[in-house]
C-alpha cells in the first residue's frame, strides 16, 4: 500500500507560520487516516468547489478533517451591524478548513462565557495555467447582536481544537466598544487606496493613535487585482489578501473597518459583478440594499452622524465594467436614505471610491457628478470622502459645480448655505500620484493658492473632457489620512483634519450647520 503524502500543500504553506507548519505536519503523521492529502487540496476536494470561482458558507464533509489545533486564526477585522449600539460583526481568516468555529465574548478578559457560533465562507480561486495555481481561502464570520450600548467587550475567536480562553491562546484576546447611546463627541478616520506595504502599515499605526470609533475605507482595499478594470483578464494574486489581513489586524481587530468597493476590488473570478470575494471576506451592515448585489452599499448612524457607503463602480464613466449593474436601484436607495438621515441626524457623511471633484491623475468622474451630486445637493450632505486618486485634495464648498464659498485652511462652512466640501483621501498607502503640470501643492504651512487649475472629467463616451476649475483648495502629494471629530450639543460641528504619515497636520476645516 502506498504511503500517504504528509507534506503541506504549497497554497496552504504560504499562509502558515513555521510553528503552524510543524504542528500541522505532526498532527498529520499521528492521524494519517483523517487528513486531506495535498492532491485532494489541489483537486478542490477540501471545499467541494468546481473549477470556477465560488464561495460557500457551509463546510464540506472533508472540512471536518482539518487538524484544528494546528490552525491559528489571523486577520481579525470588525464591522458594525445595522445598529452600532447593539451589533458587531467579527470576521477572521484561517489557513485551512476548521470545524465548528465560534467567538467567545464577555465584559472582562478573564470571563468569556458567552459563546457564539460562526460561519465559514470558503473562497476558491481557480487555476490559470502558467499564471497562478488554484487557491483555497477560508473566511469566518460571527454576528453579535443584543449588545449593550457604550460597553467594552472582550472576545476571542476559535474552533474545535483552538480555544481562545485556554492559557496558551489568551494572548489572542481582543476588545471593542459599542457605540454609546448619545456620545457627546467621537472621532472617526478615513482613507482609500491602501494596499500592502510599509506606508500602508504606518497609516494604520498612526490612525490607531487617534482612538477612532470607526474607520472608513473608501475602496481599493488590497490590490490583489493590480489592473483594476474588473475583467477576468486582469492580473490577480488572491494570496495578497492574506498579507493584507495580517497587516490590518493590529488596528481592525479593535476598530470597526467599514469598507466600500473600488475598481481594484472588482474580482471577476468569483461572480458576474466581481463581488464574490468581498462577500466572502467582509460582513457589512445589511439595512435596506441587497448586499448580494453590492456589498459595499450600506448606511449606519453613530451618534449625531449618519454615514452612507456607496459603490461608485455602478456609475463610473471612467471604468465601466459594472456601469449600471444595479439598474438604478442604488441611486434610488441613496435618495431615500439621504432623506431619512437628513431628518434624523446633525451631519450626513457619504464615502465612495471614484472622485466627484479632483484634479489628480484620474481627475473627476462624470458619472458620479451626473447621478449622485444632485442628490448630495438636494439633501445637503455635509461631507463627501473619496479615494481613487492617490493624493490628498480638498475642495472649497462646491455648489452647482462652482465655488459656493471659499474654504481656506482653518475656515468653517455651512453646507445648507455654502455647498459641499469634497475630500479626496487617496493617500492610504499605495504608490502616490501627482497634480497637473505646473500646479503647486498647497497645504497647512505651505499654502500656494491657485486661481484656477486645468484638469478634466470623464464622459459617458470615456473621453476626457477638459475643464478649468477654481474649487481645488488644498493639495498634498504624500501618504495621509482623514481624522474627523464630531461634536454634538447646541452647536454641533465636524472638525475635519488631514494628517500626513509624519503625524503632521496638513489641513483643517469645520463643518457647521446654521452657524
N, C-alpha and C positions, 0 to 999 in steps of 0.2 A: 504494500500500500504506500502511495506517495506521501511524503511528509508535507503537512500543510505549510503554506507560506506564512511566516510570522513577522514579516517586515512591516514597515509603516508606509501606507500609500503616499506618494510624493505630495499630492494635493493636501493631505492631512498633515504631513510632517512640516510643511511650510508654515502652518498655523499653530504649531505646538512648541513650547519651550523644551529645553533639554530634559528637565525633570519630568515633564509630562510625557516625553517620548520614552524615557526609561520606564516609567510606571506603566505606560501603555504596553510596551514590549513584555515587561514582567508579567502583566496580567494575561496577555495572550498566551504566553508559554504555560501558565498554570491552567488556563481554561480554554484550550485549543478548540474544543468541540463547540463552544458557544460563540466563537468570534467570526467576524466577517473578514474574508481574505482581501488582499489588495485587488485581486481580479474581480471580486464582487463589487468593490467600490467603483472600479473603472467601468464596469458594466452597468452601473446605475442601480444595482440591487439594493443598495443601502437605503434609498428613498423610493424605489419603485418608479423613478422618473423615466420618461422616454427621451429620445434624442433632442426634442425641442425644449426650450427654456420653460420652466414652470415653477410654481410654488404650491405647497400644500400645507395644511395645518393639522393633519392627523398623522401620527407616526406610522410608518410602515411596519410590518411584522418583524423585519430584521432590526428595527431600531432598538429593540429590547436587548440586543446582543452587545451593545457598546459597553465597555468597562467603565462604569460611572466614576469610580474612584480615581481613574486616570485622566478624567476630563475636567479641566478647570474652566469655569465661566470667565469671560472677559468682555470688554466693550460695553459696560453698563451705560445706559442713557435713559433719561427720564423725559416724560412729556405729560402735560396736563390732559385730563379728560375734558368733557364739555364744561364742567364746573371746577375751576381751580381750588375752590374752598374745600371740596369734598372728594375729589377724584384725582388720582395719579396713575400713570401708566409706566411700568418699569419694564425695560427691554434689555436684552443682553445677547451674547453670542456664545456658542460652544463649538469647539473644533471637531466634534464628532456627535453623532446622534446619541441622545440620552433618554432614560425612562423617567417618567413622572416628574418633570421639572416643577419648581414651586418657588414662592417667595415667603420668607419668614419676616414678620413685621411686629414692632412694638414701640412703646413710647420711651423705653430705656434700652440701651445697647446690650444689657445683660438679661433682658426679658423679651425674647422674640417669640412669644407663644402663639400668635395668630399666624396661621399658615394658609396661603392662597395658591391654588393650582395655576399653572401657566400652560401656554400652548407653544408648540414648536412649529415654526414656519420654515420648512426646508426649501432651499433655493438651488435649483440645478442650472448650471451654465453649460451649454453643450460644447463639445469639442469642435474646433475649427482646424481641419487638417493642416499641419505645417505652421499653425499660428499659435494655438493655445490648446491645452488639454482640458477635458471636462473637469468641472469643479463643483463640489457639493458644499453648501454653506448652511448653517443651522442658526436661526434667529429665534429667540424665546421671548414671550410677552406675557405679562400678568397685568390684569386690571384691578386696581384698588379703588373701591367705592366706599361710601358711608364713612369717610374720614372726618375728623373734627377740624373746623377752620382754625387757622393760626396755630397749628400744632406741629412740633418737630417729631418726626417718626424716624426710627432706625430700621434698617432692612438688610437682609442677606438673601442671595439667590443661590439655588442649589437644585439637586436632582438625586435620584437614587444613587447612593454611593458617595455623595458630596453634600454634607450638611454644614451650612454656613455657621450654625450655632456651636459646632464642635470646636474644641480648643485649637486644633491645628488650622482652622479656617476662620477664626474670629477676626483676623486682620482684614478680611474681605467685607466686613460690615460697613454699609454706607448710611447716609441720612438725607432727608429732605424736609422741607417745611411747606405745609399747605398755605394757601392764601388766607390772610386774615379777613374777617367779615367786612371791616371798614378801615383799611390801612390809611393812616394819616399821610404817609409818604412811602415810596419804594423806588427802586432803581431797576431798569432793565437795560440790556445791552443788545447790540445788533451788528452784524456784518454779513457779507456774502462772499462767495468765491474763495473758499478756504483751501481745500486740497490737503496734502500731506507734506510736511517739511518743517524746518526749523522756525520759519516765520509764523507758520500756522500754529505750531505748538506754543510759541511765545505769546501770540494773541490770546490763546486760551488761558494761559497763566496770568496775563495782565487783567483780562476781564473778570477773572475769578476774584481778584482783589477789590473789584467794585461791589462785591457781595450782591449780585443781581438776583432778583426774584425769578427771572426767567431770561432766556436768550432767544433772539430771533435770528434765524439763519436764512438769508434771502436767496438761497439756491446756489447751484454749482457747488455741491457739498464736498465731494470726494475726488472727482476727476478720474475715476476708474475708466470712464469714457473720455479720452483727451480730445476727441474730434468734435463732439458736441453738436452733431447735425441730426440726431435722432434716427439714424438709419442703421440697418444691420450690417452695413459695410464699414461702420465706424470702428476704429481701433478700440480694444476693450480688454481690461485685465480685472476680473472680479476679485482677485486676492488683494487688490489695492484697498478694498473696503475693510479687510481685516486690519490693515495698517491704520486706517482712519479711525476705526472703532477703538483701537488701543490708544491712539494719540489723544482722542477726545474724552476718554473715560475719566481722567482726573477732574474735569470740570462738569461733564454731562451726568456723572453719577449723582450729583447733588443739585445741579441747576437744570430745570426743565429746558430741553433743547428743542425748540419749536422750529421745524424746518419747513420750507416750501420747495418748489421744484424749479430748477434752472434748466437750460438747454443741455448741459452736460449730464443731467440726471435722467434724461430720456434714454433708456437702455432697451433697445429694440429686440433683445433676445428673449425677453420674458413675457411680453404681451403685445398686442397690436399697437397700443399707445406708448409702450415702453415704461410703464409704471409698475410692473410686477415686482421689480427689485425693491422699489420704495415701499410697496405694501408689505413685503417680507421683512424689511429692516426696521420700520418705524411704526409705532402706534400713535396716531394723532387724533384730536377731537373729532367725533362724529356728531355733528349738530346741524344737520339740515341739507348738506350737499352730499351726494353719493360718493363716498371715499373710494369706491372701486373705479369710478370714472376719473377722479382727480384727487388723489390722496393729499395733495398739498393745498387743498382748499378747505378752510375751516375758520371759525371765529371763537374767541373766548373773551371773557371780561375779568379783569384783575383790578380790584378797587374801583377807581373812577376812570379807568381806561378800557376801552373796547379795542381789541386787536383783530384784524382781518388778514388772513393769509390767502394769496391768490396764485393761480397757475398761469403765468403770462405766456407760456407756450401756446395756450389756447387762442391768443390774439396777436401773436408776434408776426409782423410782416417780414422781419429780417431772416428768421429761421422757421420756415413754415411747416415743418414736419407734422406738428399737431395743431396747425391753424384751424380753428372751428371745430375741434374734436368734441366739445360739449354741446354743439348745436345751439349756442347762445344761452344755454341754461346757467352757466357760471355767471354771466353778466346779469341775468335776471335775478339770480340768488343774491348777487352783490348789491343790487339796487334795494332789494327788500332788507337785507342785513344792515346796510348803512342807515336806512330809515329807522329800523328798530333801535340801533345803537345810539343814534343821534338824540333820541328821546330819553335814553336811559343813563348815559354817562357824560362826564365832562369832556373827555377827549376821545377821538377816534383815530387810531393809527393803522395804516394799511402797509403791508410789505409784500413784495414780489420781486421777481428777478430782473426782467428787462426794463430798461430805463424809460421813464416818461420824458425826462429832461436831463440830458447830459451832453457834453461836448467832446468826451474822450473817444477812444477808438471805435466802439460800437455805436456811439452817438445815441440818438433818441429813436424809439420805435413808434412809427406812425400808427400801428395797430393799437398800442396801449393808449395813445392820445385819442384815437377815434372812438374806442369802445368804453374806456373807463374814466378818462379825465373829466368828461362832462358829469359823470355820476359823483366823482370826488367834489366837484364844484357845487353841485346841487345840494349835497348833504354836508357841505362844509367840513370835509375831512381835515384834521388838524396837522397830520404829518404823514408823508409818504416816504418809505425807505426802499431803495432798490440796490441791486448788485450789478452784475454783468460787466461793467467797466471796472477794471482793476485799479481804481484810484478812489480818493475821497473828493467829491464835488457836491457843493450845496448851492441851491438857487436862492434868489430873493423870493418874496411872496409872489407867486405867479397866478394871474387871473386872465382867462381868455388868451393864454399863450404869451402874454406880455407881463411886464413887471407891474404888479399891483401896488407894491410898496418895496423900496429898497430895504434890505435887512442886513446891514453890516454886522461884523463880529461884535457880539455883546448886546445887540439890539433885541427888541421884542416885537411880536406881530400877533394880530388877531385874525384868524382865518376867515371869520364871518365878514370881516370888513376889508381885509387886505388881499386875500388869496392864500394859496397853499405853498408851503416850503417843501421842496423835493430834495431828498438826500440820496446821493449815490455812495454807498458804503461798501465798495467792492475791494477794499484792501485787506481782506481776511487772511491772506497768506499765499495765494497763487502769484505767479510772475506778474510784475506790475506793468501797467500801460503808461501812456503819457497824454498830453493835450495837443491841440493843433499847433502847427509850427508857428513860432513867434509869440505864442500865448504864455505868459508867465504864471508860475504857481502863485497863489495868494492865500495866506493863512495867518493865524494869530502869531504876531511877532515878525511877520514878513508879508505885509499887505502890499499888493500890487494890483489895484483895481484896473479893470479893462472896460472901456466904454462899450465895446461890443466884441463878440467872438464869432468868427466864421466857422460853421460846422455843417451838419446835415441831419436829416431824418430819413428813416427807411419808409418807402411807399409800398402799397399793396403789390405793385409790379416788381418789387425787390430792387428798385432803383434807389440810389442815394440822392435825395433832393437837397441841394444846398440851401442853407439858411443862415442869416446873420442874426444873432441873439444878444440880448442885453441882460439876461437873467442869471448868468454864471457869476456867482459872488465869491465863493471860496473854492480853491483848487489846491490839492495836495497830492503829490506823487510819492506815496510811501505806504507802508503797511499801517493799518489803523483800524479802529472800531468805534462804534457809537455807544455812548452811555447816556441814558435818559432818566432823569429823576422826575417822578410825577408827584405833585403835591395836591392834596385835597383841601377843603375848607371854603371859607367865604371868597377867597381869591385864588382859585385853582390855577396851576400853571405846569407846563412841561419845561424843565430846564435841560436843554439838549447840548451835550458836549461831544466833541470828537477827540479821541486820544491817539497819538502816534504810538508805534511799538516801543519807543523810548519811555512812554508814560507821560510825555509832554502833551499838554492840550493844544490842539491846532484850530479849534473852532468852538464857539459857544453862542447860543441864542436862546430866547424863551418864546414859548407859545402861550398866550393868554387869551381868554375869551371874555368879551365885554369890557375889557380894560381900556 
